[in-house]
């Protein structure tokens, strides 16, 4: 499986944005300490841009930039066969077809190393006029089941169900996670203290103010 397969499984841009917002809020509840979270969302990433991100603490990550132009996705799996550090730069074809409207994302310093090299193994984009996710013409290396790491990196995005998130959260945080509470947040319903308490008994809605604002989560209730 590669980014070509992932492109067929990803939801459209508005649904993907909502999924990223809900996962960021769920993790803000489960993990008040930002440094230990997988998923985050920043509605103030840049002028007219929002960013969803994932980092696993072991060097693997993705970033999704949402804007009026659509969405740009870059993912980096440090063990992937297509790592730029093993191939003198990004794998041929991965970035060659990125349209001009997203080229600034390719050169974004936060997505490059100290030498200005884009740090990625997979790249996808979808403009407002596109009817599907797009990526470059890539000749993938032989013998690798997940050559660009896309199957692993984007697993939560290609299976957006609350059940999938609960499985992830219970495995990662090693705690029981209430499915109905997860469904509530995934549906972006107004957050209540009861839902927060169900997921984290030590947390209040007030504690979440900054994270809810960053995710542009709907108005909350007490």
MDAnalysis code that builds the backbone (N, CA, C; Angstrom):
import MDAnalysis as mda
import numpy as np

u = mda.Universe.empty(666, n_residues=222, atom_resindex=np.repeat(np.arange(222), 3), trajectory=True)
u.add_TopologyAttr("name", ["N", "CA", "C"] * 222)
u.add_TopologyAttr("resid", np.arange(1, 223))
u.add_TopologyAttr("resname", ["UNK", "UNK", "UNK", "UNK", "UNK", "UNK", "UNK", "UNK", "UNK", "UNK", "UNK", "UNK", "UNK", "UNK", "UNK", "UNK", "UNK", "UNK", "UNK", "UNK", "UNK", "UNK", "UNK", "UNK", "UNK", "UNK", "UNK", "UNK", "UNK", "UNK", "UNK", "UNK", "UNK", "UNK", "UNK", "UNK", "UNK", "UNK", "UNK", "UNK", "UNK", "UNK", "UNK", "UNK", "UNK", "UNK", "UNK", "UNK", "UNK", "UNK", "UNK", "UNK", "UNK", "UNK", "UNK", "UNK", "UNK", "UNK", "UNK", "UNK", "UNK", "UNK", "UNK", "UNK", "UNK", "UNK", "UNK", "UNK", "UNK", "UNK", "UNK", "UNK", "UNK", "UNK", "UNK", "UNK", "UNK", "UNK", "UNK", "UNK", "UNK", "UNK", "UNK", "UNK", "UNK", "UNK", "UNK", "UNK", "UNK", "UNK", "UNK", "UNK", "UNK", "UNK", "UNK", "UNK", "UNK", "UNK", "UNK", "UNK", "UNK", "UNK", "UNK", "UNK", "UNK", "UNK", "UNK", "UNK", "UNK", "UNK", "UNK", "UNK", "UNK", "UNK", "UNK", "UNK", "UNK", "UNK", "UNK", "UNK", "UNK", "UNK", "UNK", "UNK", "UNK", "UNK", "UNK", "UNK", "UNK", "UNK", "UNK", "UNK", "UNK", "UNK", "UNK", "UNK", "UNK", "UNK", "UNK", "UNK", "UNK", "UNK", "UNK", "UNK", "UNK", "UNK", "UNK", "UNK", "UNK", "UNK", "UNK", "UNK", "UNK", "UNK", "UNK", "UNK", "UNK", "UNK", "UNK", "UNK", "UNK", "UNK", "UNK", "UNK", "UNK", "UNK", "UNK", "UNK", "UNK", "UNK", "UNK", "UNK", "UNK", "UNK", "UNK", "UNK", "UNK", "UNK", "UNK", "UNK", "UNK", "UNK", "UNK", "UNK", "UNK", "UNK", "UNK", "UNK", "UNK", "UNK", "UNK", "UNK", "UNK", "UNK", "UNK", "UNK", "UNK", "UNK", "UNK", "UNK", "UNK", "UNK", "UNK", "UNK", "UNK", "UNK", "UNK", "UNK", "UNK", "UNK", "UNK", "UNK", "UNK", "UNK", "UNK", "UNK", "UNK", "UNK", "UNK", "UNK", "UNK", "UNK"])
u.atoms.positions = np.array([
    [0.851, -1.195, 0.000],
    [0.000, 0.000, 0.000],
    [0.883, 1.240, 0.000],
    [0.448, 2.274, -0.730],
    [1.220, 3.505, -0.841],
    [0.259, 4.688, -0.833],
    [0.805, 5.883, -1.038],
    [-0.032, 7.078, -1.080],
    [-1.070, 6.996, -2.184],
    [-0.781, 6.268, -3.263],
    [-1.778, 6.098, -4.323],
    [-3.016, 5.382, -3.791],
    [-2.811, 4.384, -2.947],
    [-3.945, 3.669, -2.347],
    [-4.651, 4.553, -1.327],
    [-3.878, 5.285, -0.526],
    [-4.449, 6.179, 0.475],
    [-5.327, 7.237, -0.189],
    [-4.909, 7.740, -1.350],
    [-5.667, 8.781, -2.044],
    [-7.090, 8.339, -2.348],
    [-7.275, 7.066, -2.598],
    [-8.613, 6.554, -2.901],
    [-9.467, 6.383, -1.653],
    [-8.835, 6.370, -0.479],
    [-9.543, 6.118, 0.771],
    [-9.811, 7.368, 1.591],
    [-9.084, 8.437, 1.339],
    [-9.255, 9.650, 2.121],
    [-10.621, 10.287, 1.864],
    [-11.259, 10.833, 2.899],
    [-12.499, 11.566, 2.689],
    [-12.227, 12.899, 2.000],
    [-13.283, 13.588, 1.569],
    [-13.070, 14.884, 0.933],
    [-12.606, 15.910, 1.973],
    [-12.235, 17.081, 1.517],
    [-11.547, 18.043, 2.386],
    [-12.370, 18.457, 3.606],
    [-13.635, 18.841, 3.468],
    [-14.380, 19.242, 4.674],
    [-14.510, 18.138, 5.706],
    [-14.732, 16.912, 5.241],
    [-14.846, 15.781, 6.173],
    [-13.505, 15.510, 6.841],
    [-12.429, 15.589, 6.074],
    [-11.093, 15.375, 6.648],
    [-10.782, 16.444, 7.691],
    [-11.122, 17.680, 7.400],
    [-10.883, 18.764, 8.363],
    [-11.645, 18.518, 9.657],
    [-12.895, 18.129, 9.556],
    [-13.679, 17.862, 10.763],
    [-13.109, 16.691, 11.547],
    [-12.656, 15.657, 10.842],
    [-12.034, 14.514, 11.509],
    [-10.800, 14.965, 12.284],
    [-9.968, 15.779, 11.663],
    [-8.743, 16.248, 12.322],
    [-9.071, 17.108, 13.537],
    [-10.083, 17.938, 13.426],
    [-10.489, 18.764, 14.565],
    [-10.967, 17.895, 15.724],
    [-11.775, 16.898, 15.427],
    [-12.309, 16.058, 16.495],
    [-11.211, 15.236, 17.159],
    [-10.271, 14.715, 16.387],
    [-9.188, 13.933, 16.988],
    [-8.319, 14.807, 17.882],
    [-8.092, 16.048, 17.455],
    [-7.285, 16.956, 18.271],
    [-7.965, 17.243, 19.607],
    [-9.274, 17.432, 19.589],
    [-9.998, 17.702, 20.830],
    [-10.028, 16.457, 21.710],
    [-10.257, 15.309, 21.123],
    [-10.246, 14.079, 21.910],
    [-8.907, 13.884, 22.617],
    [-7.833, 14.139, 21.916],
    [-6.526, 13.965, 22.556],
    [-6.228, 15.071, 23.573],
    [-6.771, 16.254, 23.352],
    [-6.610, 17.308, 24.353],
    [-7.290, 16.909, 25.662],
    [-8.399, 16.200, 25.553],
    [-9.092, 15.723, 26.752],
    [-8.323, 14.571, 27.388],
    [-7.897, 13.631, 26.575],
    [-7.213, 12.450, 27.106],
    [-5.811, 12.771, 27.606],
    [-5.175, 13.763, 26.990],
    [-3.782, 14.075, 27.310],
    [-3.596, 15.586, 27.428],
    [-3.895, 16.180, 28.588],
    [-3.753, 17.627, 28.748],
    [-2.340, 18.131, 28.445],
    [-1.348, 17.294, 28.638],
    [0.024, 17.677, 28.303],
    [0.256, 17.554, 26.807],
    [0.452, 18.695, 26.123],
    [0.551, 18.720, 24.660],
    [1.659, 17.816, 24.138],
    [2.744, 17.719, 24.858],
    [3.915, 17.018, 24.331],
    [3.690, 15.530, 24.114],
    [2.684, 14.949, 24.738],
    [2.466, 13.506, 24.595],
    [1.348, 13.164, 23.618],
    [0.754, 14.166, 22.981],
    [-0.349, 13.904, 22.057],
    [0.149, 13.488, 20.677],
    [-0.650, 12.683, 20.019],
    [-0.419, 12.336, 18.619],
    [-0.944, 13.435, 17.693],
    [-2.206, 13.804, 17.877],
    [-2.909, 14.663, 16.926],
    [-3.169, 16.052, 17.500],
    [-2.918, 17.077, 16.697],
    [-3.173, 18.451, 17.091],
    [-3.798, 19.207, 15.920],
    [-4.413, 20.344, 16.239],
    [-5.013, 21.182, 15.196],
    [-4.787, 22.643, 15.577],
    [-4.365, 23.436, 14.594],
    [-4.075, 24.848, 14.837],
    [-4.817, 25.685, 13.800],
    [-5.938, 26.278, 14.238],
    [-6.736, 27.091, 13.323],
    [-6.044, 28.400, 12.966],
    [-5.002, 28.771, 13.692],
    [-4.267, 29.994, 13.410],
    [-2.883, 29.739, 12.864],
    [-2.742, 28.666, 12.116],
    [-1.423, 28.288, 11.605],
    [-0.790, 29.403, 10.781],
    [-1.547, 30.017, 9.904],
    [-1.029, 31.097, 9.080],
    [-2.178, 31.895, 8.513],
    [-1.894, 33.006, 7.855],
    [-2.976, 33.810, 7.274],
    [-3.846, 32.975, 6.328],
    [-5.087, 32.779, 6.702],
    [-6.000, 32.007, 5.866],
    [-5.725, 30.522, 5.842],
    [-4.898, 30.042, 6.763],
    [-4.539, 28.622, 6.764],
    [-4.717, 28.002, 8.152],
    [-5.125, 26.746, 8.163],
    [-5.183, 25.932, 9.369],
    [-4.291, 24.717, 9.149],
    [-3.794, 24.136, 10.244],
    [-2.962, 22.944, 10.086],
    [-3.342, 21.863, 11.086],
    [-3.516, 20.673, 10.573],
    [-3.642, 19.480, 11.403],
    [-2.308, 18.752, 11.359],
    [-1.936, 18.166, 12.482],
    [-0.643, 17.488, 12.515],
    [-0.696, 16.229, 13.357],
    [0.230, 15.346, 13.065],
    [0.427, 14.121, 13.838],
    [1.921, 13.944, 14.042],
    [2.299, 13.542, 15.232],
    [3.689, 13.168, 15.500],
    [3.663, 12.055, 16.534],
    [4.441, 11.024, 16.298],
    [4.369, 9.859, 17.188],
    [5.496, 9.813, 18.207],
    [6.352, 10.819, 18.230],
    [7.442, 10.841, 19.193],
    [8.638, 10.013, 18.797],
    [8.536, 9.297, 17.687],
    [9.650, 8.465, 17.216],
    [10.205, 8.959, 15.882],
    [9.769, 10.144, 15.464],
    [10.295, 10.710, 14.227],
    [9.353, 10.652, 13.053],
    [8.167, 10.063, 13.232],
    [7.197, 9.982, 12.145],
    [6.133, 11.056, 12.353],
    [5.667, 11.648, 11.263],
    [4.742, 12.762, 11.390],
    [4.009, 13.030, 10.092],
    [2.910, 13.776, 10.217],
    [2.303, 14.354, 9.021],
    [1.800, 15.752, 9.338],
    [1.584, 16.531, 8.297],
    [1.017, 17.866, 8.399],
    [0.004, 18.032, 7.282],
    [-1.143, 18.630, 7.605],
    [-2.172, 18.906, 6.606],
    [-2.508, 20.384, 6.692],
    [-2.280, 21.097, 5.609],
    [-2.584, 22.520, 5.558],
    [-3.921, 22.699, 4.835],
    [-4.890, 23.283, 5.543],
    [-6.197, 23.581, 4.973],
    [-6.275, 25.081, 4.654],
    [-6.779, 25.394, 3.482],
    [-6.910, 26.800, 3.087],
    [-8.047, 26.918, 2.079],
    [-8.296, 28.140, 1.615],
    [-9.329, 28.344, 0.598],
    [-8.985, 27.609, -0.692],
    [-7.700, 27.287, -0.877],
    [-7.272, 26.588, -2.087],
    [-7.561, 25.094, -2.042],
    [-7.790, 24.550, -0.837],
    [-8.006, 23.113, -0.684],
    [-7.195, 22.581, 0.484],
    [-6.467, 21.509, 0.247],
    [-5.658, 20.908, 1.313],
    [-4.390, 20.293, 0.733],
    [-3.303, 20.427, 1.485],
    [-1.993, 19.868, 1.128],
    [-1.551, 18.963, 2.265],
    [-1.130, 17.756, 1.944],
    [-0.711, 16.775, 2.947],
    [0.731, 16.362, 2.691],
    [1.546, 16.416, 3.731],
    [2.881, 15.813, 3.638],
    [3.063, 14.884, 4.829],
    [3.636, 13.719, 4.548],
    [3.891, 12.748, 5.597],
    [5.327, 12.289, 5.554],
    [5.867, 11.968, 6.723],
    [7.256, 11.517, 6.810],
    [7.348, 10.315, 7.729],
    [7.772, 9.199, 7.160],
    [8.053, 7.980, 7.911],
    [9.564, 7.779, 7.866],
    [10.221, 7.917, 9.001],
    [11.686, 7.930, 8.994],
    [12.294, 6.581, 8.626],
    [11.503, 5.515, 8.677],
    [12.017, 4.197, 8.303],
    [11.580, 3.773, 6.905],
    [10.825, 4.595, 6.208],
    [10.317, 4.238, 4.888],
    [11.451, 4.141, 3.870],
    [11.258, 3.272, 2.887],
    [12.262, 3.107, 1.831],
    [12.465, 4.399, 1.037],
    [11.459, 5.272, 1.051],
    [11.532, 6.503, 0.271],
    [11.965, 7.711, 1.112],
    [12.610, 7.460, 2.236],
    [13.092, 8.558, 3.066],
    [14.068, 9.434, 2.285],
    [13.930, 10.742, 2.335],
    [14.867, 11.620, 1.622],
    [16.283, 11.519, 2.151],
    [16.447, 11.049, 3.371],
    [17.787, 10.928, 3.949],
    [18.525, 9.703, 3.437],
    [17.809, 8.800, 2.801],
    [18.441, 7.623, 2.208],
    [18.573, 7.747, 0.701],
    [18.036, 8.835, 0.130],
    [17.959, 8.929, -1.329],
    [18.389, 10.290, -1.866],
    [19.227, 10.992, -1.111],
    [19.748, 12.289, -1.565],
    [18.629, 13.264, -1.910],
    [17.588, 13.286, -1.083],
    [16.484, 14.216, -1.296],
    [15.167, 13.493, -1.489],
    [14.088, 14.237, -1.625],
    [12.773, 13.615, -1.826],
    [12.764, 12.656, -3.005],
    [12.027, 11.587, -2.852],
    [11.939, 10.561, -3.894],
    [11.417, 11.177, -5.191],
    [12.002, 10.798, -6.339],
    [11.565, 11.373, -7.619],
    [10.059, 11.228, -7.831],
    [9.445, 12.317, -8.231],
    [8.017, 12.306, -8.538],
    [7.120, 12.733, -7.400],
    [7.606, 12.640, -6.175],
    [6.742, 12.938, -5.025],
    [6.299, 14.397, -5.037],
    [7.203, 15.310, -5.388],
    [6.895, 16.739, -5.349],
    [6.786, 17.387, -6.726],
    [7.135, 16.668, -7.770],
    [7.244, 17.294, -9.087],
    [5.933, 17.887, -9.589],
    [4.803, 17.295, -9.208],
    [3.523, 17.722, -9.769],
    [2.704, 18.600, -8.822],
    [3.269, 18.974, -7.679],
    [2.514, 19.823, -6.749],
    [2.152, 21.126, -7.455],
    [0.879, 21.489, -7.507],
    [0.482, 22.710, -8.229],
    [0.987, 23.975, -7.541],
    [1.039, 25.037, -8.296],
    [1.599, 26.297, -7.817],
    [0.909, 26.788, -6.545],
    [-0.393, 26.550, -6.435],
    [-1.138, 27.059, -5.292],
    [-0.685, 26.439, -3.974],
    [0.000, 25.272, -4.062],
    [0.504, 24.605, -2.859],
    [2.028, 24.591, -2.784],
    [2.718, 25.235, -3.719],
    [4.179, 25.169, -3.733],
    [4.799, 25.802, -2.488],
    [4.130, 26.793, -1.916],
    [4.693, 27.408, -0.711],
    [4.710, 26.422, 0.447],
    [3.815, 25.434, 0.431],
    [3.810, 24.399, 1.471],
    [5.038, 23.497, 1.340],
    [5.444, 23.249, 0.114],
    [6.633, 22.415, -0.103],
    [7.849, 23.065, 0.537],
    [7.971, 24.388, 0.392],
    [9.140, 25.106, 0.905],
    [8.963, 25.624, 2.324],
    [7.817, 25.365, 2.942],
    [7.567, 25.838, 4.300],
    [8.681, 25.367, 5.243],
    [9.354, 26.290, 5.938],
    [10.469, 25.892, 6.812],
    [10.108, 24.833, 7.849],
    [8.878, 24.859, 8.351],
    [8.475, 23.871, 9.351],
    [8.415, 22.466, 8.774],
    [8.372, 22.349, 7.438],
    [8.294, 21.048, 6.788],
    [9.617, 20.659, 6.135],
    [10.666, 21.437, 6.415],
    [11.990, 21.179, 5.833],
    [13.021, 21.039, 6.945],
    [14.174, 20.486, 6.609],
    [15.236, 20.397, 7.601],
    [16.057, 21.682, 7.601],
    [17.128, 21.700, 8.388],
    [17.918, 22.921, 8.536],
    [18.619, 23.336, 7.244],
    [18.722, 22.412, 6.282],
    [19.327, 22.742, 4.998],
    [18.289, 23.118, 3.946],
    [17.024, 23.184, 4.352],
    [15.967, 23.553, 3.423],
    [15.414, 22.408, 2.603],
    [15.804, 21.163, 2.923],
    [15.289, 20.017, 2.187],
    [13.907, 19.624, 2.717],
    [12.904, 19.486, 1.847],
    [11.595, 19.018, 2.311],
    [11.705, 17.631, 2.952],
    [11.185, 17.520, 4.154],
    [11.246, 16.257, 4.892],
    [9.917, 15.549, 4.707],
    [9.878, 14.617, 3.770],
    [8.645, 13.891, 3.504],
    [8.926, 12.622, 2.723],
    [8.041, 11.683, 2.878],
    [8.072, 10.456, 2.081],
    [6.805, 10.313, 1.259],
    [5.762, 11.092, 1.603],
    [4.488, 11.031, 0.879],
    [3.904, 12.433, 0.796],
    [3.222, 12.712, -0.292],
    [2.616, 14.024, -0.491],
    [1.345, 13.862, -1.319],
    [0.252, 14.467, -0.832],
    [-1.012, 14.462, -1.549],
    [-1.616, 15.865, -1.474],
    [-2.493, 16.173, -2.379],
    [-3.166, 17.468, -2.350],
    [-4.533, 17.350, -3.033],
    [-5.390, 18.303, -2.708],
    [-6.711, 18.357, -3.341],
    [-7.156, 19.803, -3.409],
    [-7.255, 20.331, -4.618],
    [-7.702, 21.691, -4.817],
    [-9.216, 21.783, -4.752],
    [-9.709, 22.999, -4.637],
    [-11.153, 23.179, -4.507],
    [-11.907, 22.688, -5.739],
    [-11.262, 22.651, -6.872],
    [-11.921, 22.182, -8.085],
    [-11.692, 20.714, -8.386],
    [-10.927, 20.024, -7.546],
    [-10.623, 18.617, -7.783],
    [-11.735, 17.720, -7.261],
    [-11.942, 16.604, -7.954],
    [-12.944, 15.632, -7.502],
    [-12.314, 14.425, -6.819],
    [-10.996, 14.489, -6.591],
    [-10.300, 13.412, -5.893],
    [-8.971, 13.950, -5.380],
    [-8.330, 13.168, -4.519],
    [-6.990, 13.517, -4.043],
    [-5.980, 13.188, -5.133],
    [-4.957, 14.010, -5.233],
    [-3.964, 13.862, -6.294],
    [-2.559, 13.726, -5.699],
    [-1.693, 13.134, -6.485],
    [-0.283, 13.001, -6.122],
    [0.528, 12.831, -7.381],
    [1.846, 12.808, -7.236],
    [2.712, 12.761, -8.400],
    [2.798, 11.392, -9.051],
    [3.427, 11.380, -10.213],
    [3.730, 10.125, -10.916],
    [4.991, 9.547, -10.281],
    [4.837, 8.435, -9.589],
    [5.926, 7.908, -8.775],
    [6.228, 6.467, -9.163],
    [7.492, 6.178, -9.347],
    [7.966, 4.809, -9.558],
    [8.425, 4.289, -8.202],
    [7.577, 3.505, -7.548],
    [7.871, 3.077, -6.184],
    [8.969, 2.018, -6.158],
    [9.751, 1.981, -5.086],
    [10.805, 0.969, -4.974],
    [10.205, -0.432, -4.849],
    [10.918, -1.394, -5.358],
    [10.456, -2.785, -5.305],
    [10.655, -3.370, -3.909],
    [9.793, -4.291, -3.562],
    [10.000, -5.103, -2.366],
    [9.590, -4.483, -1.061],
    [8.916, -3.315, -1.085],
    [8.478, -2.658, 0.151],
    [6.957, -2.620, 0.173],
    [6.359, -3.158, 1.227],
    [4.900, -3.211, 1.304],
    [4.283, -1.835, 1.583],
    [5.029, -0.952, 2.224],
    [4.562, 0.401, 2.527],
    [5.729, 1.344, 2.244],
    [6.087, 1.517, 0.964],
    [7.348, 2.180, 0.619],
    [7.474, 3.620, 1.091],
    [6.348, 4.332, 1.176],
    [6.396, 5.729, 1.615],
    [5.825, 5.925, 3.011],
    [5.421, 4.838, 3.656],
    [4.867, 4.915, 5.001],
    [3.437, 5.405, 5.057],
    [2.808, 5.623, 3.895],
    [1.482, 6.238, 3.867],
    [0.423, 5.383, 4.563],
    [0.505, 4.095, 4.393],
    [-0.489, 3.219, 5.029],
    [-0.465, 3.381, 6.534],
    [0.722, 3.444, 7.096],
    [0.884, 3.610, 8.541],
    [0.572, 5.034, 8.978],
    [1.129, 6.009, 8.283],
    [0.990, 7.404, 8.696],
    [-0.463, 7.862, 8.713],
    [-1.218, 7.465, 7.707],
    [-2.562, 8.001, 7.520],
    [-3.664, 7.014, 7.903],
    [-3.319, 6.042, 8.732],
    [-4.291, 5.009, 9.106],
    [-5.527, 5.582, 9.764],
    [-5.355, 6.595, 10.637],
    [-6.517, 7.193, 11.316],
    [-7.356, 8.033, 10.365],
    [-6.772, 8.483, 9.259],
    [-7.493, 9.313, 8.306],
    [-8.273, 8.480, 7.304],
    [-7.809, 7.281, 7.017],
    [-8.511, 6.419, 6.065],
    [-9.545, 5.536, 6.743],
    [-9.532, 5.490, 8.064],
    [-10.583, 4.810, 8.825],
    [-11.067, 5.796, 9.883],
    [-11.991, 6.679, 9.519],
    [-12.374, 7.774, 10.410],
    [-13.420, 7.419, 11.457],
    [-13.705, 6.155, 11.645],
    [-14.770, 5.772, 12.563],
    [-14.381, 6.032, 14.021],
    [-15.357, 6.341, 14.884],
    [-15.078, 6.472, 16.316],
    [-14.472, 5.214, 16.911],
    [-14.893, 4.059, 16.399],
    [-14.352, 2.794, 16.899],
    [-12.848, 2.701, 16.631],
    [-12.422, 3.179, 15.466],
    [-10.994, 3.140, 15.137],
    [-10.209, 4.065, 16.048],
    [-10.764, 5.248, 16.323],
    [-10.053, 6.146, 17.230],
    [-9.973, 5.550, 18.625],
    [-11.045, 4.943, 19.097],
    [-10.995, 4.351, 20.433],
    [-9.929, 3.259, 20.503],
    [-9.834, 2.435, 19.475],
    [-8.794, 1.396, 19.474],
    [-7.409, 2.021, 19.565],
    [-7.185, 3.059, 18.782],
    [-5.901, 3.750, 18.835],
    [-5.639, 4.304, 20.233],
    [-6.623, 5.018, 20.787],
    [-6.434, 5.699, 22.061],
    [-6.216, 4.713, 23.201],
    [-6.953, 3.619, 23.205],
    [-6.784, 2.636, 24.271],
    [-5.422, 1.969, 24.188],
    [-4.939, 1.774, 22.972],
    [-3.614, 1.168, 22.809],
    [-2.515, 2.158, 23.184],
    [-2.645, 3.409, 22.751],
    [-1.592, 4.394, 22.971],
    [-1.551, 4.864, 24.418],
    [-2.715, 5.190, 24.983],
    [-2.757, 5.735, 26.339],
    [-2.920, 4.660, 27.415],
    [-3.234, 3.452, 26.970],
    [-3.362, 2.299, 27.882],
    [-4.399, 2.565, 28.982],
    [-5.536, 3.114, 28.548],
    [-6.656, 3.359, 29.446],
    [-7.943, 2.995, 28.709],
    [-9.020, 2.693, 29.432],
    [-10.308, 2.488, 28.755],
    [-10.856, 3.822, 28.258],
    [-11.457, 3.816, 27.080],
    [-11.989, 5.039, 26.476],
    [-13.445, 4.789, 26.094],
    [-14.334, 5.641, 26.587],
    [-15.768, 5.463, 26.380],
    [-16.149, 5.758, 24.922],
    [-16.790, 4.796, 24.267],
    [-17.105, 4.943, 22.849],
    [-18.168, 6.015, 22.604],
    [-19.172, 6.105, 23.454],
    [-20.210, 7.118, 23.251],
    [-19.634, 8.529, 23.358],
    [-18.698, 8.735, 24.262],
    [-18.057, 10.039, 24.383],
    [-17.233, 10.349, 23.131],
    [-16.549, 9.347, 22.620],
    [-15.783, 9.537, 21.387],
    [-16.729, 9.892, 20.236],
    [-17.842, 9.195, 20.144],
    [-18.816, 9.497, 19.095],
    [-19.334, 10.934, 19.204],
    [-19.551, 11.385, 20.413],
    [-20.038, 12.743, 20.653],
    [-19.061, 13.770, 20.081],
    [-17.786, 13.596, 20.378],
    [-16.779, 14.553, 19.900],
    [-16.563, 14.403, 18.394],
    [-16.550, 13.172, 17.896],
    [-16.356, 12.962, 16.453],
    [-17.470, 13.617, 15.643],
    [-18.648, 13.692, 16.228],
    [-19.769, 14.352, 15.552],
    [-19.728, 15.863, 15.726],
    [-18.737, 16.376, 16.463],
    [-18.580, 17.804, 16.731],
    [-19.830, 18.392, 17.388],
    [-20.418, 17.615, 18.274],
    [-21.540, 18.132, 19.050],
    [-21.006, 19.044, 20.146],
    [-21.794, 20.021, 20.581],
    [-21.328, 20.903, 21.661],
    [-20.837, 20.105, 22.857],
    [-19.668, 20.453, 23.314],
    [-19.034, 19.689, 24.374],
    [-19.686, 19.995, 25.717],
    [-19.879, 18.973, 26.522],
    [-20.437, 19.137, 27.865],
    [-19.422, 18.662, 28.892],
    [-19.590, 19.124, 30.110],
    [-18.706, 18.679, 31.180],
    [-18.855, 17.184, 31.400],
    [-20.055, 16.647, 31.205],
    [-20.273, 15.211, 31.391],
    [-19.432, 14.396, 30.419],
    [-19.365, 14.845, 29.169],
    [-18.549, 14.131, 28.188],
    [-17.075, 14.223, 28.553],
    [-16.633, 15.410, 28.943],
    [-15.236, 15.578, 29.337],
    [-14.908, 14.675, 30.517],
    [-15.767, 14.644, 31.523],
    [-15.528, 13.836, 32.715],
    [-15.491, 12.353, 32.385],
    [-16.328, 11.941, 31.436],
    [-16.334, 10.536, 31.023],
    [-14.982, 10.124, 30.458],
    [-14.335, 11.047, 29.772],
    [-13.035, 10.744, 29.162],
    [-11.862, 11.047, 30.084],
    [-12.021, 12.049, 30.957],
    [-10.935, 12.421, 31.869],
    [-11.546, 13.074, 33.104],
    [-11.610, 12.337, 34.169],
    [-12.292, 12.800, 35.378],
    [-11.597, 14.002, 36.015],
    [-10.354, 14.247, 35.680],
    [-9.586, 15.323, 36.303],
    [-9.614, 16.625, 35.511],
    [-10.419, 16.698, 34.449],
    [-10.360, 17.839, 33.541],
    [-11.701, 18.580, 33.512],
    [-11.635, 19.886, 33.297],
    [-12.846, 20.685, 33.129],
    [-12.856, 21.310, 31.744],
    [-14.040, 21.756, 31.332],
    [-14.140, 22.438, 30.044],
    [-13.262, 23.688, 30.034],
    [-13.202, 24.385, 31.147],
    [-12.373, 25.591, 31.215],
    [-10.904, 25.263, 30.922],
    [-10.451, 24.093, 31.373],
    [-9.069, 23.681, 31.111],
    [-8.791, 23.540, 29.616],
    [-9.845, 23.308, 28.850],
    [-9.706, 23.017, 27.420],
    [-9.868, 24.245, 26.537],
    [-10.022, 25.404, 27.145],
    [-10.380, 26.603, 26.375],
    [-9.455, 26.851, 25.191],
    [-8.161, 26.794, 25.398],
    [-7.213, 27.079, 24.316],
    [-7.287, 26.021, 23.223],
    [-7.398, 24.757, 23.620],
    [-7.448, 23.675, 22.634],
    [-8.740, 23.723, 21.823],
    [-9.840, 24.055, 22.468],
    [-11.112, 24.150, 21.755],
    [-11.085, 25.306, 20.764],
    [-10.469, 26.407, 21.170],
    [-10.338, 27.546, 20.255],
    [-9.431, 27.189, 19.076],
    [-8.346, 26.467, 19.347],
    [-7.409, 26.093, 18.276],
    [-8.056, 25.179, 17.263],
    [-9.004, 24.347, 17.719],
    [-9.690, 23.410, 16.816],
    [-10.982, 23.997, 16.261],
    [-11.296, 25.221, 16.669],
    [-12.570, 25.840, 16.271],
    [-13.730, 24.883, 16.543],
    [-13.681, 24.326, 17.733],
    [-14.734, 23.391, 18.127],
    [-16.009, 24.180, 18.433],
    [-17.184, 23.598, 18.152],
    [-18.442, 24.306, 18.396],
    [-18.572, 24.746, 19.841],
    [-19.446, 25.706, 20.068],
    [-19.648, 26.252, 21.415],
    [-19.928, 25.138, 22.407],
    [-19.447, 25.342, 23.622],
    [-19.558, 24.305, 24.643],
    [-20.668, 24.671, 25.621],
    [-21.105, 23.666, 26.367],
    [-22.111, 23.867, 27.390],
    [-21.593, 23.303, 28.691],
    [-22.110, 23.808, 29.803],
    [-21.634, 23.371, 31.105],
    [-22.156, 22.024, 31.511],
])
